[in-house]
Amino acid sequence: MSRPASAGPEANGPVGGTGATLREGAAWRSHPFHAADRDWPETNCYVDVWVELLHAHGLDVAAMLGFTLAVDFEYDQWTFYKPRPGELLRLYGIEVEELTLWKDLVSHLVRQVGHGRIPLVEVDAFYLPDTRGLDYRTSHAKTTIGVLSIDPDAGRLHYLHNRAAFEVRGADYRGLLRLEPAPSDGSLPPFCEIAKLDRLQRHPSAALRDLAIELLREHAARRPGSNPVTRYAACVESDLAELIEAGGETYDLYAFASIRQCGSAFAFAADHLRWLAGDGGDGEWVRAAEAFERISATASMLVLKMARIASSGRLRDLSEPLAGMAEAWEAGMAAVDRALAR
């Protein structure tokens, strides 16, 4: 999975700078959830695409984020969280289907975009200019983009990735779409979905909130049966020792799969709960949001602390901040339960 990054304007750089829209070549303004002053300006590639896609269509992004309450420590990573297709359908009328690639990828993209769909494609960040300084032309990492438009004759593709819209062309276009070098015999096609937007639903605010609360009850019911931060804390020292032994070279991959997914998920959970609280600041929703914001802020700090440990080769005790995160998880979930019980 490509590491989150922010790229400045380049030859194949971002499309525009203000005003969210899906029109090719028009200016772009990212959703506030991708603001530079947040704990996590970028989260994971799949959710980031959906944030911008919904935003560009004038849909309320916060309504979908209840699924983050169910994130768990999966013993070698935190949940790579993403919205479920059924929830996107219930909240916004968007259908998501897997696309079977039975011919070349370009032909599929042309046809699907031509019918108003947005393909979500797993690609190699090696060819994405917006990852300049990280994966671009240096390392191969899978990541998800949303294809907004494609011009095969000009060799140009307009896409969503992380927190903005970009354009890729020339040699990067050919590499991204596996035109050259051509995939070797036996190479598997990329995973691809299509977002079908022809039946968008724009529920009144009260109805959308009711739907979101209904979904939140489901997510609260399937949350981890034991405190996931406590279980993660039990593994951190051995994880860091392993990273030190390996020379710290895989720290970015480790951080992305673990502490970044944890922290960014609970930042989104807090956003969702504050949205439910509304302008009046309903007490229990706000108390839950504040608890999850503490998890997000502490996790953001731990990313840097862990990086220093991995690079210096000296283990340090992280039990205190992790214990605070575990307590915040308990407090946040208890507040959610109280809010849902009313």
N, C-alpha and C positions, 0 to 999 in steps of 0.2 A: 504494500500500500504506500503510495507516495506520501512523503512527509509534508505537513502543512507549510506553506511559504507564501510570502507576498512578493510579487514581482512588479517592478516599475515598467514604464513604457519601453518596449523594445521593437525591433523590426516586425516580429510576430506578436506584438504585445496586446494589451487590453483594449477593448473596444469602448471608446468614449470614457466619460467620467461622471456624468450626472444624469439623473432621470431614468428610472428603471423601465425597461421596455424590451420586447423580444424582436424588434425590428432590426435587421442586420445593419450594421454600421452606425446605428444610433447610439446616443450617449447612455451610460449605465451608472446607476447609483446602487450600491450594495445595500442589503437589508441592515438595519441597526444591530442585529445579532452578530454581524460581521465587523462591527466597529473596532478600530485599532486599540481603543482603550479598555476593551473587555479582557477578562482573564484568558479567554480563548477566542481570538479573532477568527480562527479556523478550527474546525472540530474533526470530523472525518469526511472523506471526499463524498460519500453517498449522501449524508445528511446535508452537507453544505450545498450540493447541487439542488436538493429539494427546497432548501430555504430560499435560494435565489429564484428558483422556478415558480414557486408559489407567490413570492413577492412580486415578481414581474407580471403576474396575472392579477394583482390586486387582491390576493387572498390572505387571510389572517394566519400567518405562520405559527404564532404561539399556540393556536388551537390544536396542532398535531403533536405537541411535544410531551404529552402525558406518558408516552411509552418509555421515557427515560427513567421513570420511577422503578422499573423492573430490571435495571442493569444489575449485573452480578459479577463477582470475581470468579472467573472460569478456571482458576488454578494455574494457568500459564498466561492469562490475559484477562482484561476486563471485557465485558460484552461489547462487541462491535455493533453498537446500537443503530437501528434504522427504523423508519416508519413501516408498518405493515400495509400491504396493498389494500386489504379490506378497510383499514381506517382511512386511507386516502380517499377511497370510494365513498364512505359514509360522510366524511367531513366536507369533501370538495367535489364529489362526483367524478374523480379522476380514476380511470382504470389503468392498472399496470399489468402488462403481460410480457412473458418471456418471448423474445424474437428468435426463431429458429433460423440460423444462417445456412441456407442451402445453396447459396451462390456467393459471389464476392461481396465483401462488406460494403463497398461503395454503392453498389446497386441497391442494396437493402436500405441504406441511409437515404439515398435520393428518393426512393419510393415512399418511405415512411415520412420523411420531412415534407415531401410534396403533398401528403394527405393531412398535414397539420399535426402529426405526432412528433414527440421529442424522444429520440432514441437515447437511452442511457447505456453507455458502452464502457466496458473495462478495457483500458488502453495502457500503453507503456509510457510512463512519465518521462522517459529518456527523450521523447520527441515533443514534449510540451514546453514551449518557451516560458510559460508563466512559472515554471519550477526552476528557472535560472538561479544558479547559486546552490542548488541542492541536487536534484536528480537530472536536470536537463543536460543531456549529452555527457553525463558522467556515470550514471548508474541506472539499472533497469528496475523499475518498481511499478506494480499495477496500481491503477487509480481509475476512478469513474468520472466520465464527463457526460454532459448533456449536449447533444448535437442540436444546434439552433438552425443552421443552414449549411449547405454544402454546394460547391460549384466545381464539379469534376473537370470541366474544360479549363478553368483558371487554376485548378489545383489549390483550392482554398476551402477552409472549413471554419465556421464560427461556432464557438462552444462555450458552455458554462463549466467552470472548474473552481473548486474552493469558493472564494467569495466574490467572483467577478466573471465577466464575459470576455473572451479572448478570441483571437484569430490565429490560425496556423496555416502556413502555406509553404510552397517549395519543397525542399528535401524533408522538412519536418512533416509536412502533409503526407508525403509518400511513405515515410517510415511509420507514421502513426497508423495509417490505414493498411499497412502490410503490403504495399505495392512494391517497395524495394527497401532492403533486400526481400525478395519473395520468401514467404515461409517455407521451410523445408518440408519434405514429404512427412506426413504424420503429425504435423503441427496442428494443435487443436485451435478452432476458431475462438474468438473472445466471447465472454458472456455478454449478452445484450438484452435489455428490456425496452419496451416502448411505453411511454406515458401518453394515454389517449385523452385528449382535452376537449373533445367535441360536446361533452355533456357536463361542463362545469356547473357546479351548484354554488350559489352565494346565499347562504342561510342568513336570516336576520341574526343580529348579535345574540339575543337571548336564546334562540334555537341552537346556534352554534355552541354556545356555552353549555347548554343542556346535553348536547351530544358529547362534548368533550368530557363532562363529568361522568357520563355513562361509561365512556371508554376508560376514564381514570379509575373507576371502580374495578374494572377488569385488570388493569395493570397493577393496582394496589394489591389485588388478590393473588397475583402471580409473582410478587416481589420475593427476593430470597428468603428462605426460611430461617437463616441465621445471618448475623451481621457480616456483610461481605468485606467491609474494611478491616474488621478483626482478622478474618481469614487471610486477607492480603498482607496485613502487617506481619503475620507469622512467616511469610515467605520472602519478605523484602531483603533481609540480610543475606540469605543464601543467594537470591537473585543478583544482588550487587556484588557479592563475592565472585560469582560466576562471571559477571561482566568484567571485573578487575582482572581475573585470570585470563580472560580473552583479550585483554588490552584495551577494553573500553570501546572497541570499534563498533560494537552493535548496540551501543547505548541508545541512539536515536530510535532504532527499531523497537527496543524494549520499552522506552518511554511512551512511544506512540501507542503500543498495544496495551499498556497498563495504566500508568498514572494519568496520562493525557485523556484516555477514554473515560476514566473514572471522573476526573475533574470537569471535563467538558459536558458530560452527561448530566451531572448535577447542576451545572450552570443553566442548562436548558430546562431542567426540572424546575428550578427556581423561576425562570422566565414564565413557564406555564402556570405556575401557582400564583404568581403576581398578576397574570392576566385573568385568572379566575377570580382573584380578589377584587379586581376592578378598581375604579377610582376611589371607592370608599375605603379600600384597604381592609377587607374582611380579616378579622384577627387570626384565625387558625391557618388560613391559607398563607398569610404573611409570615406567621411564625415558622411554618414549614419552609417557606422560601428562604427565610433568613438562615435557617439551619443548613440548607443545601448550598447556599452561597458561601458559608464557612468551609464546606467541603471543597468547593471550587477554588476558593482563594488559597487554601492550604495546599491543595494539589498543585496549583500553579507555582507556589514557592518550592515545593518538593522537586519539581522538574529540574530546577537549577541546582538544588542541593545534591540531588542524586547524580547530576552531571559532574559536579565537582568531585564527588566520591569516585565515580567511574574513571575520571581522568587522573586524579591524584593517586589512586590506588590505596587510599586510606579509608577504612570503614568508619562511619560515625553513627551514633545512636539516633534513630529517627522515631523512637517509640512514642515520644510525647506528641508530636504533631499528628501522628497516625491515630493515637488514642483520642485526640480531639476530633478527628474526622469520624471515628467510630461513634463517639458520643453524639455528634451532630446528625449522623444517619438515624440513630435511635430517636432523637428528638424530632427530627423532620418527619419520620414515618408516623410517630405518635400524633403529631399535629394533623397530618393528612387524615388519619383515622378519625380523629375528632371532627374534622370538617365534613367528612363524608357521612358521619353518623347523624348529622343534623337534618 
